[in-house]
Amino acid sequence: MTRTVRIPFLFWDDCQERELEMPPAIKETKRHVWIDRDHPAVGELLSCASYYSECESSFLPEYRHQCRSARATIRAVEKSFLEDELPDPYYEYFERRKK
């Protein structure tokens, strides 16, 4: 059974344009993309989202929407894992974010 998570289309599309390894879209709408949260590339997605969300003040104002979308991506993935038992690779990531 595929466990999906809904993330913002803007951030997912930005990562696709930069040709990062990304989980494939299961479903797309104008504003959101559903991805398989257990796909191996979710780690790459979270890493990129973390960078964008932490550096919002250093980016030009026209990138603020990508930064906010990155934060929303992290929250969506985090929420989906907190609803279930966390797998080991992501547990440390979310625990560090809480501190």
C-alpha positions in Angstrom: 0.0 0.0 0.0 1.4 3.4 -1.0 1.3 6.0 1.7 1.0 9.4 0.0 1.5 12.9 1.2 0.2 16.1 -0.3 2.9 18.8 -0.8 2.8 22.2 -2.6 3.1 22.1 -6.3 5.4 25.2 -6.4 8.2 23.6 -4.4 7.9 20.2 -6.1 8.0 21.9 -9.6 11.0 24.0 -8.6 12.9 20.9 -7.6 11.9 19.1 -10.9 13.1 22.1 -12.9 16.5 21.8 -11.2 16.5 18.1 -12.1 16.9 16.9 -8.5 16.0 13.3 -7.8 12.4 13.5 -6.8 9.6 11.1 -5.9 7.3 10.8 -8.9 3.9 12.5 -8.7 1.0 10.1 -8.0 -1.6 12.9 -8.6 -1.2 16.6 -9.6 -3.5 19.6 -9.3 -2.8 23.2 -9.8 -1.7 23.7 -6.2 -0.7 20.3 -4.9 1.2 17.1 -5.7 0.7 13.8 -4.0 3.9 11.7 -3.7 4.8 8.4 -2.2 6.3 9.4 1.2 8.3 6.1 1.4 10.1 6.8 -1.9 13.9 6.9 -1.4 14.1 10.4 -2.9 12.0 11.9 -0.1 15.3 12.5 1.8 16.6 14.6 -1.0 13.3 16.5 -1.1 13.5 17.2 2.6 17.2 18.3 2.4 16.4 20.8 -0.3 13.3 22.0 1.5 15.3 22.5 4.7 17.9 24.6 2.9 15.2 26.8 1.3 13.2 27.2 4.6 16.3 28.2 6.6 17.6 30.7 4.0 14.5 32.7 3.3 16.0 36.0 4.5 19.1 35.6 2.2 17.0 35.0 -1.0 15.7 37.7 -3.2 12.1 38.7 -2.5 10.8 37.0 -5.6 11.9 33.6 -4.1 9.9 34.0 -0.9 7.0 31.9 -2.3 9.4 29.0 -2.9 10.7 29.4 0.7 7.2 29.3 2.1 6.4 26.3 -0.1 9.5 24.5 1.2 8.4 25.0 4.8 4.9 23.7 3.9 6.5 20.7 2.3 8.5 19.9 5.5 5.3 20.3 7.6 3.3 18.1 5.3 5.9 15.2 5.3 6.5 15.6 9.0 2.7 15.4 9.8 2.3 12.3 7.7 5.1 10.5 9.5 3.9 11.6 12.9 0.6 10.1 12.2 2.3 6.7 11.9 5.4 5.3 13.5 8.5 7.1 12.3 10.9 5.0 10.2 14.5 5.3 11.4 16.0 7.5 8.6 13.6 10.3 9.2 13.3 10.2 12.9 16.6 12.0 13.6 15.7 14.7 11.1 12.4 15.5 12.8 13.9 15.3 16.2 16.6 17.9 15.3 13.9 20.2 14.0 12.1 20.2 17.3 15.1 21.5 19.2 
